Amino acid sequence: MEDKPAKPGRPTKYKAAYVEQARKLCEAGAIDVEIARHFQVSVATLSTWKLKYPEFLAAIRVSKEVANTNVEDSLYRMAMGYTRTEIEHKVVGGKLVAIEVERYYPPNPTSQIFFLKNRKSGSWSDKQEVQHTGTVELTDRIHRARANAAPKTD
């Protein structure tokens, strides 16, 4: 039986447990730079791990999509207004009591604008597209103005 030659380069820091850690980080909103920092590797190494370990890449992709969907849902609720039940602590009869309170949060205009600029950019873009059709007939006037403005040489 022959010994296999050692692979060149430094051994990988990757561990199978990183799949679950990456999933949790991404669901909490982490981006690649933060994930790499967590594992104490470069972003290039993180990219290599994504290519080399499909389960790692899948965990990151799915979890980032979960986080994105959560933010989209929150933005939509902010844009439309929402009601939520909260716990408020009050002193009643000398005792601290937790009371459920239903709070209404009105629609947020900034969230509405952001939502519409992204979802209906054709109608809500700040950038105006202007198409000019026809000709501009200023060339004769410009030539005459320049000729009149030029110093006379005698």
DOPA-168462 format. One record per atom (N, C-alpha, C): atom name; residue in one letter; x, y, z; residue number from 0. Coordinates in steps of 0.05 Angstrom, whole numbers. Last residue first. Layout:
<nodes>
@a:CA; r:A; u:X; v:Y; w:Z; k:NUM
...
</nodes>
This chain:
<nodes>
@a:N; r:D; u:-168; v:1913; w:-776; k:153
@a:CA; r:D; u:-166; v:1931; w:-799; k:153
@a:C; r:D; u:-140; v:1930; w:-813; k:153
@a:N; r:T; u:-210; v:1867; w:-747; k:152
@a:CA; r:T; u:-182; v:1873; w:-753; k:152
@a:C; r:T; u:-181; v:1891; w:-778; k:152
@a:N; r:K; u:-255; v:1864; w:-694; k:151
@a:CA; r:K; u:-250; v:1872; w:-722; k:151
@a:C; r:K; u:-221; v:1878; w:-726; k:151
@a:N; r:P; u:-270; v:1807; w:-654; k:150
@a:CA; r:P; u:-257; v:1833; w:-657; k:150
@a:C; r:P; u:-251; v:1839; w:-686; k:150
@a:N; r:A; u:-334; v:1778; w:-656; k:149
@a:CA; r:A; u:-306; v:1776; w:-662; k:149
@a:C; r:A; u:-294; v:1804; w:-665; k:149
@a:N; r:A; u:-388; v:1785; w:-652; k:148
@a:CA; r:A; u:-373; v:1788; w:-627; k:148
@a:C; r:A; u:-343; v:1787; w:-633; k:148
@a:N; r:N; u:-408; v:1774; w:-702; k:147
@a:CA; r:N; u:-412; v:1801; w:-691; k:147
@a:C; r:N; u:-394; v:1805; w:-667; k:147
@a:N; r:A; u:-396; v:1719; w:-705; k:146
@a:CA; r:A; u:-384; v:1738; w:-724; k:146
@a:C; r:A; u:-386; v:1766; w:-714; k:146
@a:N; r:R; u:-427; v:1699; w:-664; k:145
@a:CA; r:R; u:-398; v:1697; w:-662; k:145
@a:C; r:R; u:-384; v:1717; w:-681; k:145
@a:N; r:A; u:-477; v:1709; w:-684; k:144
@a:CA; r:A; u:-469; v:1721; w:-659; k:144
@a:C; r:A; u:-439; v:1720; w:-656; k:144
@a:N; r:R; u:-477; v:1678; w:-731; k:143
@a:CA; r:R; u:-479; v:1707; w:-733; k:143
@a:C; r:R; u:-470; v:1721; w:-707; k:143
@a:N; r:H; u:-472; v:1626; w:-708; k:142
@a:CA; r:H; u:-451; v:1636; w:-727; k:142
@a:C; r:H; u:-452; v:1667; w:-729; k:142
@a:N; r:I; u:-520; v:1624; w:-679; k:141
@a:CA; r:I; u:-494; v:1622; w:-665; k:141
@a:C; r:I; u:-472; v:1633; w:-683; k:141
@a:N; r:R; u:-558; v:1627; w:-720; k:140
@a:CA; r:R; u:-557; v:1648; w:-700; k:140
@a:C; r:R; u:-530; v:1648; w:-686; k:140
@a:N; r:D; u:-547; v:1578; w:-746; k:139
@a:CA; r:D; u:-544; v:1604; w:-760; k:139
@a:C; r:D; u:-541; v:1627; w:-741; k:139
@a:N; r:T; u:-559; v:1540; w:-705; k:138
@a:CA; r:T; u:-532; v:1542; w:-716; k:138
@a:C; r:T; u:-528; v:1569; w:-731; k:138
@a:N; r:L; u:-608; v:1529; w:-686; k:137
@a:CA; r:L; u:-593; v:1551; w:-673; k:137
@a:C; r:L; u:-567; v:1557; w:-687; k:137
@a:N; r:E; u:-651; v:1491; w:-692; k:136
@a:CA; r:E; u:-642; v:1510; w:-713; k:136
@a:C; r:E; u:-628; v:1534; w:-701; k:136
@a:N; r:V; u:-654; v:1425; w:-680; k:135
@a:CA; r:V; u:-650; v:1450; w:-667; k:135
@a:C; r:V; u:-638; v:1469; w:-687; k:135
@a:N; r:T; u:-705; v:1377; w:-698; k:134
@a:CA; r:T; u:-679; v:1390; w:-701; k:134
@a:C; r:T; u:-678; v:1416; w:-686; k:134
@a:N; r:G; u:-734; v:1317; w:-671; k:133
@a:CA; r:G; u:-735; v:1341; w:-686; k:133
@a:C; r:G; u:-707; v:1353; w:-688; k:133
@a:N; r:T; u:-740; v:1296; w:-605; k:132
@a:CA; r:T; u:-743; v:1290; w:-633; k:132
@a:C; r:T; u:-746; v:1316; w:-648; k:132
@a:N; r:H; u:-711; v:1274; w:-547; k:131
@a:CA; r:H; u:-715; v:1297; w:-564; k:131
@a:C; r:H; u:-718; v:1287; w:-592; k:131
@a:N; r:Q; u:-733; v:1245; w:-489; k:130
@a:CA; r:Q; u:-724; v:1240; w:-516; k:130
@a:C; r:Q; u:-731; v:1264; w:-533; k:130
@a:N; r:V; u:-715; v:1238; w:-424; k:129
@a:CA; r:V; u:-726; v:1257; w:-443; k:129
@a:C; r:V; u:-715; v:1250; w:-470; k:129
@a:N; r:E; u:-727; v:1209; w:-364; k:128
@a:CA; r:E; u:-717; v:1203; w:-390; k:128
@a:C; r:E; u:-731; v:1222; w:-410; k:128
@a:N; r:Q; u:-711; v:1226; w:-299; k:127
@a:CA; r:Q; u:-729; v:1231; w:-321; k:127
@a:C; r:Q; u:-715; v:1225; w:-347; k:127
@a:N; r:K; u:-704; v:1195; w:-238; k:126
@a:CA; r:K; u:-691; v:1201; w:-263; k:126
@a:C; r:K; u:-711; v:1204; w:-285; k:126
@a:N; r:D; u:-735; v:1177; w:-199; k:125
@a:CA; r:D; u:-727; v:1205; w:-197; k:125
@a:C; r:D; u:-715; v:1214; w:-223; k:125
@a:N; r:S; u:-790; v:1134; w:-214; k:124
@a:CA; r:S; u:-762; v:1140; w:-215; k:124
@a:C; r:S; u:-757; v:1170; w:-212; k:124
@a:N; r:W; u:-842; v:1114; w:-217; k:123
@a:CA; r:W; u:-834; v:1128; w:-193; k:123
@a:C; r:W; u:-804; v:1134; w:-192; k:123
@a:N; r:S; u:-854; v:1086; w:-264; k:122
@a:CA; r:S; u:-872; v:1108; w:-256; k:122
@a:C; r:S; u:-860; v:1125; w:-233; k:122
@a:N; r:G; u:-812; v:1050; w:-266; k:121
@a:CA; r:G; u:-820; v:1064; w:-290; k:121
@a:C; r:G; u:-837; v:1089; w:-284; k:121
@a:N; r:S; u:-810; v:1025; w:-216; k:120
@a:CA; r:S; u:-790; v:1045; w:-223; k:120
@a:C; r:S; u:-797; v:1061; w:-248; k:120
@a:N; r:K; u:-841; v:996; w:-178; k:119
@a:CA; r:K; u:-853; v:1009; w:-202; k:119
@a:C; r:K; u:-835; v:1032; w:-211; k:119
@a:N; r:R; u:-807; v:977; w:-139; k:118
@a:CA; r:R; u:-826; v:959; w:-152; k:118
@a:C; r:R; u:-839; v:970; w:-177; k:118
@a:N; r:N; u:-774; v:1020; w:-124; k:117
@a:CA; r:N; u:-763; v:994; w:-131; k:117
@a:C; r:N; u:-782; v:976; w:-146; k:117
@a:N; r:K; u:-809; v:1061; w:-115; k:116
@a:CA; r:K; u:-786; v:1066; w:-132; k:116
@a:C; r:K; u:-773; v:1040; w:-141; k:116
@a:N; r:L; u:-844; v:1037; w:-78; k:115
@a:CA; r:L; u:-853; v:1043; w:-105; k:115
@a:C; r:L; u:-830; v:1048; w:-124; k:115
@a:N; r:F; u:-810; v:1032; w:-32; k:114
@a:CA; r:F; u:-824; v:1009; w:-44; k:114
@a:C; r:F; u:-831; v:1014; w:-73; k:114
@a:N; r:F; u:-798; v:1086; w:-23; k:113
@a:CA; r:F; u:-777; v:1066; w:-29; k:113
@a:C; r:F; u:-788; v:1042; w:-42; k:113
@a:N; r:I; u:-849; v:1107; w:-12; k:112
@a:CA; r:I; u:-834; v:1117; w:-35; k:112
@a:C; r:I; u:-812; v:1096; w:-43; k:112
@a:N; r:Q; u:-862; v:1077; w:34; k:111
@a:CA; r:Q; u:-879; v:1076; w:10; k:111
@a:C; r:Q; u:-864; v:1084; w:-15; k:111
@a:N; r:S; u:-823; v:1094; w:69; k:110
@a:CA; r:S; u:-824; v:1065; w:61; k:110
@a:C; r:S; u:-841; v:1062; w:36; k:110
@a:N; r:T; u:-838; v:1147; w:74; k:109
@a:CA; r:T; u:-812; v:1140; w:63; k:109
@a:C; r:T; u:-811; v:1111; w:54; k:109
@a:N; r:P; u:-890; v:1144; w:98; k:108
@a:CA; r:P; u:-886; v:1153; w:70; k:108
@a:C; r:P; u:-859; v:1146; w:58; k:108
@a:N; r:N; u:-917; v:1092; w:132; k:107
@a:CA; r:N; u:-893; v:1108; w:132; k:107
@a:C; r:N; u:-888; v:1117; w:103; k:107
@a:N; r:P; u:-980; v:1083; w:164; k:106
@a:CA; r:P; u:-963; v:1080; w:141; k:106
@a:C; r:P; u:-940; v:1100; w:141; k:106
@a:N; r:P; u:-978; v:1077; w:237; k:105
@a:CA; r:P; u:-989; v:1086; w:212; k:105
@a:C; r:P; u:-970; v:1082; w:189; k:105
@a:N; r:Y; u:-987; v:1027; w:282; k:104
@a:CA; r:Y; u:-965; v:1042; w:269; k:104
@a:C; r:Y; u:-975; v:1051; w:242; k:104
@a:N; r:Y; u:-1021; v:1014; w:341; k:103
@a:CA; r:Y; u:-1024; v:1019; w:312; k:103
@a:C; r:Y; u:-1000; v:1036; w:302; k:103
@a:N; r:R; u:-1019; v:965; w:391; k:102
@a:CA; r:R; u:-1009; v:990; w:381; k:102
@a:C; r:R; u:-1013; v:991; w:351; k:102
@a:N; r:E; u:-1048; v:937; w:446; k:101
@a:CA; r:E; u:-1048; v:936; w:417; k:101
@a:C; r:E; u:-1041; v:963; w:407; k:101
@a:N; r:V; u:-1017; v:910; w:502; k:100
@a:CA; r:V; u:-1028; v:934; w:490; k:100
@a:C; r:V; u:-1026; v:930; w:460; k:100
@a:N; r:E; u:-1017; v:872; w:561; k:99
@a:CA; r:E; u:-1016; v:871; w:532; k:99
@a:C; r:E; u:-1030; v:896; w:521; k:99
@a:N; r:I; u:-977; v:886; w:617; k:98
@a:CA; r:I; u:-1004; v:889; w:604; k:98
@a:C; r:I; u:-1000; v:888; w:574; k:98
@a:N; r:A; u:-949; v:867; w:676; k:97
@a:CA; r:A; u:-945; v:866; w:647; k:97
@a:C; r:A; u:-973; v:867; w:635; k:97
@a:N; r:V; u:-937; v:905; w:734; k:96
@a:CA; r:V; u:-955; v:887; w:720; k:96
@a:C; r:V; u:-949; v:890; w:690; k:96
@a:N; r:L; u:-913; v:915; w:798; k:95
@a:CA; r:L; u:-906; v:916; w:769; k:95
@a:C; r:L; u:-922; v:896; w:754; k:95
@a:N; r:K; u:-953; v:945; w:849; k:94
@a:CA; r:K; u:-940; v:922; w:837; k:94
@a:C; r:K; u:-935; v:926; w:807; k:94
@a:N; r:G; u:-982; v:988; w:868; k:93
@a:CA; r:G; u:-956; v:983; w:879; k:93
@a:C; r:G; u:-941; v:959; w:868; k:93
@a:N; r:G; u:-1027; v:988; w:834; k:92
@a:CA; r:G; u:-1030; v:981; w:862; k:92
@a:C; r:G; u:-1004; v:974; w:876; k:92
@a:N; r:V; u:-985; v:980; w:781; k:91
@a:CA; r:V; u:-1014; v:981; w:788; k:91
@a:C; r:V; u:-1016; v:971; w:817; k:91
@a:N; r:V; u:-939; v:1002; w:736; k:90
@a:CA; r:V; u:-943; v:997; w:765; k:90
@a:C; r:V; u:-972; v:1001; w:771; k:90
@a:N; r:K; u:-928; v:967; w:675; k:89
@a:CA; r:K; u:-939; v:990; w:690; k:89
@a:C; r:K; u:-940; v:982; w:719; k:89
@a:N; r:H; u:-902; v:950; w:613; k:88
@a:CA; r:H; u:-900; v:945; w:641; k:88
@a:C; r:H; u:-910; v:971; w:656; k:88
@a:N; r:E; u:-930; v:920; w:556; k:87
@a:CA; r:E; u:-922; v:945; w:569; k:87
@a:C; r:E; u:-922; v:940; w:599; k:87
@a:N; r:I; u:-922; v:884; w:498; k:86
@a:CA; r:I; u:-924; v:882; w:527; k:86
@a:C; r:I; u:-913; v:908; w:539; k:86
@a:N; r:E; u:-962; v:889; w:438; k:85
@a:CA; r:E; u:-937; v:893; w:453; k:85
@a:C; r:E; u:-943; v:890; w:483; k:85
@a:N; r:T; u:-988; v:873; w:376; k:84
@a:CA; r:T; u:-992; v:871; w:405; k:84
@a:C; r:T; u:-964; v:872; w:419; k:84
@a:N; r:R; u:-997; v:918; w:321; k:83
@a:CA; r:R; u:-983; v:895; w:334; k:83
@a:C; r:R; u:-988; v:896; w:364; k:83
@a:N; r:T; u:-1016; v:938; w:257; k:82
@a:CA; r:T; u:-1022; v:937; w:285; k:82
@a:C; r:T; u:-1007; v:913; w:297; k:82
@a:N; r:Y; u:-991; v:981; w:204; k:81
@a:CA; r:Y; u:-998; v:955; w:216; k:81
@a:C; r:Y; u:-1004; v:959; w:246; k:81
@a:N; r:G; u:-976; v:1007; w:139; k:80
@a:CA; r:G; u:-986; v:1011; w:166; k:80
@a:C; r:G; u:-994; v:984; w:178; k:80
@a:N; r:M; u:-951; v:1002; w:90; k:79
@a:CA; r:M; u:-981; v:1000; w:91; k:79
@a:C; r:M; u:-992; v:1008; w:118; k:79
@a:N; r:A; u:-897; v:1006; w:100; k:78
@a:CA; r:A; u:-909; v:1023; w:79; k:78
@a:C; r:A; u:-939; v:1024; w:82; k:78
@a:N; r:M; u:-889; v:968; w:139; k:77
@a:CA; r:M; u:-883; v:996; w:145; k:77
@a:C; r:M; u:-897; v:1014; w:125; k:77
@a:N; r:R; u:-902; v:922; w:109; k:76
@a:CA; r:R; u:-918; v:929; w:132; k:76
@a:C; r:R; u:-914; v:958; w:140; k:76
@a:N; r:Y; u:-859; v:925; w:72; k:75
@a:CA; r:Y; u:-887; v:926; w:63; k:75
@a:C; r:Y; u:-905; v:934; w:86; k:75
@a:N; r:L; u:-816; v:918; w:106; k:74
@a:CA; r:L; u:-818; v:943; w:90; k:74
@a:C; r:L; u:-847; v:946; w:81; k:74
@a:N; r:S; u:-826; v:866; w:124; k:73
@a:CA; r:S; u:-826; v:888; w:142; k:73
@a:C; r:S; u:-829; v:915; w:128; k:73
@a:N; r:D; u:-820; v:837; w:76; k:72
@a:CA; r:D; u:-846; v:837; w:90; k:72
@a:C; r:D; u:-847; v:860; w:110; k:72
@a:N; r:E; u:-766; v:848; w:65; k:71
@a:CA; r:E; u:-787; v:857; w:46; k:71
@a:C; r:E; u:-814; v:858; w:60; k:71
@a:N; r:V; u:-742; v:823; w:108; k:70
@a:CA; r:V; u:-740; v:852; w:106; k:70
@a:C; r:V; u:-761; v:862; w:86; k:70
@a:N; r:N; u:-756; v:769; w:97; k:69
@a:CA; r:N; u:-765; v:782; w:122; k:69
@a:C; r:N; u:-764; v:812; w:120; k:69
@a:N; r:T; u:-730; v:762; w:48; k:68
@a:CA; r:T; u:-759; v:761; w:49; k:68
@a:C; r:T; u:-770; v:774; w:74; k:68
@a:N; r:N; u:-676; v:765; w:65; k:67
@a:CA; r:N; u:-687; v:785; w:46; k:67
@a:C; r:N; u:-718; v:786; w:47; k:67
@a:N; r:A; u:-674; v:720; w:98; k:66
@a:CA; r:A; u:-670; v:746; w:110; k:66
@a:C; r:A; u:-681; v:768; w:91; k:66
@a:N; r:V; u:-682; v:680; w:59; k:65
@a:CA; r:V; u:-701; v:682; w:82; k:65
@a:C; r:V; u:-698; v:710; w:94; k:65
@a:N; r:E; u:-638; v:689; w:27; k:64
@a:CA; r:E; u:-664; v:693; w:16; k:64
@a:C; r:E; u:-685; v:696; w:38; k:64
@a:N; r:K; u:-598; v:673; w:62; k:63
@a:CA; r:K; u:-598; v:701; w:53; k:63
@a:C; r:K; u:-626; v:708; w:41; k:63
@a:N; r:S; u:-611; v:618; w:65; k:62
@a:CA; r:S; u:-613; v:635; w:89; k:62
@a:C; r:S; u:-613; v:665; w:82; k:62
@a:N; r:V; u:-600; v:600; w:13; k:61
@a:CA; r:V; u:-627; v:597; w:24; k:61
@a:C; r:V; u:-630; v:617; w:48; k:61
@a:N; r:R; u:-543; v:612; w:9; k:60
@a:CA; r:R; u:-564; v:622; w:-10; k:60
@a:C; r:R; u:-592; v:622; w:2; k:60
@a:N; r:I; u:-521; v:584; w:53; k:59
@a:CA; r:I; u:-518; v:613; w:50; k:59
@a:C; r:I; u:-540; v:624; w:32; k:59
@a:N; r:A; u:-534; v:531; w:41; k:58
@a:CA; r:A; u:-542; v:543; w:67; k:58
@a:C; r:A; u:-541; v:574; w:65; k:58
@a:N; r:A; u:-508; v:525; w:-8; k:57
@a:CA; r:A; u:-538; v:523; w:-6; k:57
@a:C; r:A; u:-548; v:536; w:19; k:57
@a:N; r:L; u:-454; v:529; w:7; k:56
@a:CA; r:L; u:-466; v:548; w:-11; k:56
@a:C; r:L; u:-496; v:548; w:-9; k:56
@a:N; r:F; u:-451; v:482; w:38; k:55
@a:CA; r:F; u:-445; v:508; w:50; k:55
@a:C; r:F; u:-458; v:530; w:33; k:55
@a:N; r:E; u:-462; v:443; w:1; k:54
@a:CA; r:E; u:-480; v:446; w:24; k:54
@a:C; r:E; u:-476; v:473; w:38; k:54
@a:N; r:P; u:-418; v:446; w:-34; k:53
@a:CA; r:P; u:-445; v:454; w:-43; k:53
@a:C; r:P; u:-465; v:458; w:-20; k:53
@a:N; r:Y; u:-357; v:467; w:-29; k:52
@a:CA; r:Y; u:-375; v:453; w:-11; k:52
@a:C; r:Y; u:-404; v:462; w:-17; k:52
@a:N; r:K; u:-329; v:495; w:-68; k:51
@a:CA; r:K; u:-320; v:468; w:-61; k:51
@a:C; r:K; u:-340; v:453; w:-44; k:51
@a:N; r:L; u:-353; v:545; w:-72; k:50
@a:CA; r:L; u:-350; v:528; w:-96; k:50
@a:C; r:L; u:-344; v:499; w:-89; k:50
@a:N; r:K; u:-351; v:563; w:-20; k:49
@a:CA; r:K; u:-377; v:561; w:-33; k:49
@a:C; r:K; u:-376; v:543; w:-58; k:49
@a:N; r:W; u:-296; v:563; w:-12; k:48
@a:CA; r:W; u:-313; v:544; w:3; k:48
@a:C; r:W; u:-340; v:541; w:-10; k:48
@a:N; r:T; u:-283; v:606; w:-45; k:47
@a:CA; r:T; u:-273; v:580; w:-51; k:47
@a:C; r:T; u:-289; v:558; w:-37; k:47
@a:N; r:S; u:-307; v:648; w:-16; k:46
@a:CA; r:S; u:-316; v:642; w:-43; k:46
@a:C; r:S; u:-307; v:614; w:-52; k:46
@a:N; r:L; u:-275; v:646; w:30; k:45
@a:CA; r:L; u:-304; v:641; w:32; k:45
@a:C; r:L; u:-315; v:633; w:5; k:45
@a:N; r:T; u:-227; v:662; w:7; k:44
@a:CA; r:T; u:-229; v:635; w:18; k:44
@a:C; r:T; u:-259; v:627; w:21; k:44
@a:N; r:A; u:-242; v:715; w:-6; k:43
@a:CA; r:A; u:-234; v:696; w:-28; k:43
@a:C; r:A; u:-236; v:667; w:-18; k:43
@a:N; r:V; u:-249; v:737; w:43; k:42
@a:CA; r:V; u:-273; v:734; w:26; k:42
@a:C; r:V; u:-266; v:715; w:4; k:42
@a:N; r:S; u:-208; v:700; w:91; k:41
@a:CA; r:S; u:-213; v:722; w:72; k:41
@a:C; r:S; u:-239; v:716; w:56; k:41
@a:N; r:V; u:-228; v:682; w:158; k:40
@a:CA; r:V; u:-216; v:677; w:132; k:40
@a:C; r:V; u:-221; v:700; w:114; k:40
@a:N; r:Q; u:-257; v:678; w:207; k:39
@a:CA; r:Q; u:-229; v:687; w:207; k:39
@a:C; r:Q; u:-214; v:678; w:181; k:39
@a:N; r:F; u:-310; v:670; w:208; k:38
@a:CA; r:F; u:-294; v:646; w:206; k:38
@a:C; r:F; u:-264; v:652; w:205; k:38
@a:N; r:H; u:-325; v:725; w:212; k:37
@a:CA; r:H; u:-333; v:706; w:233; k:37
@a:C; r:H; u:-316; v:681; w:232; k:37
@a:N; r:R; u:-306; v:744; w:163; k:36
@a:CA; r:R; u:-294; v:754; w:188; k:36
@a:C; r:R; u:-300; v:735; w:211; k:36
@a:N; r:A; u:-341; v:718; w:128; k:35
@a:CA; r:A; u:-312; v:712; w:127; k:35
@a:C; r:A; u:-299; v:721; w:153; k:35
@a:N; r:I; u:-388; v:743; w:144; k:34
@a:CA; r:I; u:-386; v:714; w:147; k:34
@a:C; r:I; u:-356; v:707; w:147; k:34
@a:N; r:E; u:-377; v:796; w:129; k:33
@a:CA; r:E; u:-382; v:789; w:158; k:33
@a:C; r:E; u:-379; v:760; w:163; k:33
@a:N; r:V; u:-373; v:790; w:74; k:32
@a:CA; r:V; u:-350; v:801; w:89; k:32
@a:C; r:V; u:-353; v:794; w:119; k:32
@a:N; r:D; u:-425; v:771; w:60; k:31
@a:CA; r:D; u:-401; v:754; w:57; k:31
@a:C; r:D; u:-378; v:764; w:73; k:31
@a:N; r:I; u:-471; v:792; w:113; k:30
@a:CA; r:I; u:-462; v:791; w:85; k:30
@a:C; r:I; u:-435; v:776; w:84; k:30
@a:N; r:A; u:-525; v:775; w:157; k:29
@a:CA; r:A; u:-496; v:778; w:152; k:29
@a:C; r:A; u:-491; v:776; w:122; k:29
@a:N; r:G; u:-577; v:767; w:175; k:28
@a:CA; r:G; u:-571; v:790; w:157; k:28
@a:C; r:G; u:-542; v:794; w:150; k:28
@a:N; r:A; u:-591; v:723; w:202; k:27
@a:CA; r:A; u:-589; v:747; w:218; k:27
@a:C; r:A; u:-581; v:772; w:201; k:27
@a:N; r:E; u:-585; v:686; w:162; k:26
@a:CA; r:E; u:-613; v:692; w:171; k:26
@a:C; r:E; u:-614; v:717; w:188; k:26
@a:N; r:C; u:-529; v:685; w:162; k:25
@a:CA; r:C; u:-544; v:696; w:140; k:25
@a:C; r:C; u:-572; v:703; w:147; k:25
@a:N; r:L; u:-518; v:659; w:211; k:24
@a:CA; r:L; u:-507; v:686; w:206; k:24
@a:C; r:L; u:-523; v:700; w:184; k:24
@a:N; r:K; u:-543; v:610; w:204; k:23
@a:CA; r:K; u:-553; v:628; w:225; k:23
@a:C; r:K; u:-543; v:656; w:220; k:23
@a:N; r:R; u:-512; v:589; w:161; k:22
@a:CA; r:R; u:-541; v:592; w:159; k:22
@a:C; r:R; u:-552; v:612; w:179; k:22
@a:N; r:A; u:-462; v:587; w:184; k:21
@a:CA; r:A; u:-466; v:605; w:162; k:21
@a:C; r:A; u:-496; v:610; w:158; k:21
@a:N; r:Q; u:-471; v:547; w:222; k:20
@a:CA; r:Q; u:-463; v:573; w:231; k:20
@a:C; r:Q; u:-468; v:594; w:209; k:20
@a:N; r:E; u:-482; v:503; w:189; k:19
@a:CA; r:E; u:-503; v:513; w:207; k:19
@a:C; r:E; u:-496; v:541; w:217; k:19
@a:N; r:V; u:-432; v:499; w:162; k:18
@a:CA; r:V; u:-457; v:502; w:147; k:18
@a:C; r:V; u:-479; v:514; w:165; k:18
@a:N; r:Y; u:-392; v:490; w:199; k:17
@a:CA; r:Y; u:-395; v:517; w:188; k:17
@a:C; r:Y; u:-421; v:521; w:173; k:17
@a:N; r:A; u:-388; v:437; w:209; k:16
@a:CA; r:A; u:-404; v:453; w:228; k:16
@a:C; r:A; u:-409; v:481; w:218; k:16
@a:N; r:A; u:-349; v:420; w:174; k:15
@a:CA; r:A; u:-377; v:415; w:167; k:15
@a:C; r:A; u:-396; v:431; w:185; k:15
@a:N; r:K; u:-298; v:468; w:164; k:14
@a:CA; r:K; u:-309; v:446; w:180; k:14
@a:C; r:K; u:-339; v:444; w:173; k:14
@a:N; r:Y; u:-239; v:497; w:137; k:13
@a:CA; r:Y; u:-268; v:490; w:134; k:13
@a:C; r:Y; u:-275; v:466; w:151; k:13
@a:N; r:K; u:-187; v:508; w:133; k:12
@a:CA; r:K; u:-199; v:512; w:159; k:12
@a:C; r:K; u:-228; v:504; w:160; k:12
@a:N; r:T; u:-145; v:464; w:95; k:11
@a:CA; r:T; u:-168; v:482; w:98; k:11
@a:C; r:T; u:-177; v:484; w:127; k:11
@a:N; r:P; u:-73; v:466; w:97; k:10
@a:CA; r:P; u:-98; v:452; w:100; k:10
@a:C; r:P; u:-121; v:471; w:104; k:10
@a:N; r:R; u:-34; v:500; w:48; k:9
@a:CA; r:R; u:-43; v:498; w:75; k:9
@a:C; r:R; u:-69; v:482; w:76; k:9
@a:N; r:G; u:1; v:464; w:-5; k:8
@a:CA; r:G; u:-14; v:486; w:7; k:8
@a:C; r:G; u:-23; v:480; w:36; k:8
@a:N; r:P; u:-10; v:400; w:-36; k:7
@a:CA; r:P; u:6; v:424; w:-32; k:7
@a:C; r:P; u:-12; v:446; w:-19; k:7
@a:N; r:K; u:-25; v:339; w:-3; k:6
@a:CA; r:K; u:-33; v:360; w:-21; k:6
@a:C; r:K; u:-17; v:385; w:-15; k:6
@a:N; r:A; u:22; v:286; w:2; k:5
@a:CA; r:A; u:6; v:307; w:15; k:5
@a:C; r:A; u:-1; v:328; w:-6; k:5
@a:N; r:P; u:14; v:224; w:-33; k:4
@a:CA; r:P; u:29; v:248; w:-28; k:4
@a:C; r:P; u:11; v:270; w:-16; k:4
@a:N; r:K; u:-6; v:165; w:0; k:3
@a:CA; r:K; u:-13; v:186; w:-19; k:3
@a:C; r:K; u:4; v:210; w:-13; k:3
@a:N; r:D; u:32; v:107; w:5; k:2
@a:CA; r:D; u:23; v:131; w:18; k:2
@a:C; r:D; u:17; v:152; w:-3; k:2
@a:N; r:E; u:12; v:43; w:-19; k:1
@a:CA; r:E; u:28; v:67; w:-21; k:1
@a:C; r:E; u:15; v:90; w:-5; k:1
@a:N; r:M; u:17; v:-23; w:0; k:0
@a:CA; r:M; u:0; v:0; w:0; k:0
@a:C; r:M; u:18; v:25; w:0; k:0
</nodes>
